Amino acid sequence: MSTLVRPAGLAPAGRARRRMPVRPRVLVMLVASVLIVVGACSAPEDEAAPPTPPSHVHGLGTNPADGQLYVATHNGLFTLVDGQFDKVGEASHDLMGFAVVGDDHFLASGHPGDLDAPNPMGLLESRDAGRTWQTISREGVSDFHAIKTLGTTAYAYDSTSARLEVSTDGGRSFSTFDDSTLIDFSVDDAGNILTTTPDGVVRLRDPAGTDLLGPENPFMTYVDATSAGWAGLDDHSHIRIYEGGTWTRVGRLPGVPAAFTAEAERWWAATSEGVFVSDDEGKSWSPVR
């Protein structure tokens, strides 16, 4: 079971009809037919039901330790194994924010669900690929809806205070970078921060806070930094790449956008229609199951 461990210090009958006698042979055939139908509809007790695919996805990331995709959802953490989504642990906490830091090393935030823990949960850390979690900071205070890391620096958007915050001590303390309501954000290797808002505004700022984008941008939702630049989903689930001052459409997904992660080998995205993967930098997509 996933557990939340606090580190030290830190839902009118009709007219009766005359019954006709049933011949023994017919009765036997009827009973046999019923048994066949029941047998076809009933699974053996020791046969496990297929895993439920995750819904209401909030975050995606590949664990470098095993190459498996991990999916943070409203009902807990799942991992993709042999084309099936397996639940990680038994807890069904609502993981609003999620980030893969390194081998079996994750950060998350959200709401406790069936866990006996304060709400919101603050910033959580797992060192065993999501099986157990420890509270790092902001327990009962912050609900981080988006989390990114760059080296030893952690960035997190706190939905309770509508602040994008930065931590240089592993998430134990934060300073405010921006005061605004966001959908998502991402950070590139140079520390530049791209943010998207519910009003359709996209902003790109350097570490000092200087704006780097022009005023005209498409309504982007979920974004990430790639080796070729910025990429993400617009409000119609088009895949767009930011090149030379222009957001170019390169592909499209069905459904309403929910999450996006661009990794070196593969890009992952989630919409209301499921979880998808691209091996050609967003030009074409396939469902992961």
MOJO-V270925 format. One record per backbone hydrogen bond with DSSP energy under -1.0 kcal/mol. NH is the residue of the N-H (numbers start at 1). CO is the residue of the C=O. Records with the same first field share a line. If there is no record, write none. Layout:
NH: CO + CO
This chain:
5: 133
27: 23
28: 24
29: 25
30: 26
31: 27
32: 28
33: 29
34: 30
35: 31
36: 32
37: 33
38: 34
39: 35
40: 36
41: 37
42: 38
47: 44
58: 72
59: 72
61: 70
63: 68
67: 63
70: 61
71: 78
72: 59
73: 76
74: 56
76: 73
78: 71
79: 86
80: 69
81: 84
84: 81
86: 79
88: 77
94: 111
95: 73
96: 94 + 109
99: 107
101: 105
102: 105
105: 102
106: 126
107: 99
108: 124
109: 97
111: 94
115: 112
117: 115
121: 110
122: 142
123: 137
124: 108
125: 134
126: 106
129: 104
131: 128
133: 3
134: 125
136: 123
137: 123
140: 120
141: 138
142: 138
145: 157
148: 155
150: 153
153: 150
154: 167
155: 148
156: 165
157: 146
158: 163
159: 143
162: 158
163: 158
164: 178
165: 156
166: 175
167: 154
175: 166
177: 164
178: 164
183: 196
186: 194
188: 192
191: 188
193: 205
194: 186
195: 203
196: 184
197: 201
200: 197
203: 195
205: 193
206: 210
209: 206
212: 204
220: 218
221: 233
224: 231
226: 229
231: 224
232: 240
233: 222
234: 238
235: 219
237: 234
239: 251
240: 232
241: 248
242: 230
243: 246
246: 243
248: 241
250: 239
251: 239
253: 237
258: 270
259: 270
261: 268
263: 266
267: 278
268: 261
269: 276
270: 259
271: 274
272: 256
274: 271
276: 269
277: 286
278: 267
283: 280
286: 277
288: 275
